[in-house]
Every structure is written in C-alpha cells, then in structure tokens.
Amino acid sequence: MPEERSNSDNDQQSGPSLSRIIRSTLAGAIGVQSNKNREEDFKNGNIWVYVVSGIIFTALFILTITTVVKIALSTS
C-alpha cells in the first residue's frame, strides 16, 4: 500500500501545468504576480522551467517589438 500512496504523491508533485507556467510567466513579466502565487510556483515547480519560460517570453517579446518597428519604418 505505501507504494501506491507514493505513486499518487509523485503524480501530484509532477510539476505545474503548462497553463500555470504561462500564466505565471506573463504575470511576472508585467509585474502583477502575487507573493502567494510566486511562493506556490517555486514550492511545486522547478526553477529551471520558469527560467526557460522567461527566456522564451523575452525572446518572443523582442522579436515582436523588432517586427512591429520594421513594419512601421517600412511603411513610412
């Protein structure tokens, strides 16, 4: 029986869902992440998941801004 319990515990501690990671990354990026949510993220998740998602978000943000500026400059 203890093995079954440990397997269910591992399933619960498998980490945050993709939607949770995206929501936390966006909230952190614009500065509205609550302290409670931040603590829960790092308690239940791996820091590297959030580091990688932050890097991906930053790269996409820079690409988007660069594209918008290039389009704006080419039309003027």
PLY file of the C-alpha trace (Angstrom):
ply
format ascii 1.0
element vertex 76
property float x
property float y
property float z
element edge 75
property int vertex1
property int vertex2
end_header
0.00 0.00 0.00
2.73 2.56 0.75
3.97 2.19 -2.83
0.56 3.18 -4.19
0.50 6.23 -1.97
3.98 7.31 -3.04
3.00 6.95 -6.72
-0.01 9.21 -6.23
2.20 11.67 -4.34
4.64 11.68 -7.27
1.77 12.38 -9.67
0.70 15.37 -7.60
4.29 16.66 -7.42
4.99 16.18 -11.13
5.04 19.94 -11.55
2.85 22.78 -12.68
0.74 22.59 -15.83
1.69 24.42 -19.00
-1.13 26.94 -18.48
0.13 27.62 -14.93
3.67 28.22 -16.22
2.45 30.58 -18.96
0.17 32.46 -16.57
2.96 32.85 -14.00
5.46 33.95 -16.66
3.12 36.60 -18.04
2.15 37.82 -14.58
5.81 38.04 -13.57
6.73 39.83 -16.80
4.23 42.63 -16.28
4.82 42.75 -12.52
1.47 41.63 -11.16
2.49 38.23 -9.73
1.24 37.92 -6.17
3.65 36.78 -3.49
1.36 33.83 -2.70
1.40 32.60 -6.32
5.15 33.10 -6.61
5.79 31.05 -3.49
3.45 28.31 -4.73
5.19 28.24 -8.12
8.62 27.67 -6.64
7.35 25.27 -3.98
5.61 22.99 -6.50
7.73 23.56 -9.59
11.29 23.50 -10.80
13.03 26.87 -11.09
14.51 25.93 -14.48
11.03 25.63 -16.00
10.38 29.26 -15.10
13.85 30.42 -16.18
13.41 28.81 -19.61
9.87 30.15 -19.98
11.12 33.64 -19.07
13.89 33.43 -21.67
11.42 32.24 -24.32
8.99 35.02 -23.40
11.74 37.64 -23.57
12.93 36.39 -26.97
9.38 36.42 -28.36
8.78 39.88 -26.93
11.95 41.26 -28.53
11.10 39.59 -31.85
7.60 41.06 -31.77
8.81 44.59 -31.00
11.52 44.35 -33.68
8.98 43.17 -36.28
6.49 45.92 -35.40
9.22 48.59 -35.65
10.46 47.25 -39.01
6.92 47.23 -40.39
6.29 50.75 -39.10
9.53 52.06 -40.60
8.97 50.38 -43.97
5.52 51.95 -44.37
6.69 55.49 -43.64
0 1
1 2
2 3
3 4
4 5
5 6
6 7
7 8
8 9
9 10
10 11
11 12
12 13
13 14
14 15
15 16
16 17
17 18
18 19
19 20
20 21
21 22
22 23
23 24
24 25
25 26
26 27
27 28
28 29
29 30
30 31
31 32
32 33
33 34
34 35
35 36
36 37
37 38
38 39
39 40
40 41
41 42
42 43
43 44
44 45
45 46
46 47
47 48
48 49
49 50
50 51
51 52
52 53
53 54
54 55
55 56
56 57
57 58
58 59
59 60
60 61
61 62
62 63
63 64
64 65
65 66
66 67
67 68
68 69
69 70
70 71
71 72
72 73
73 74
74 75
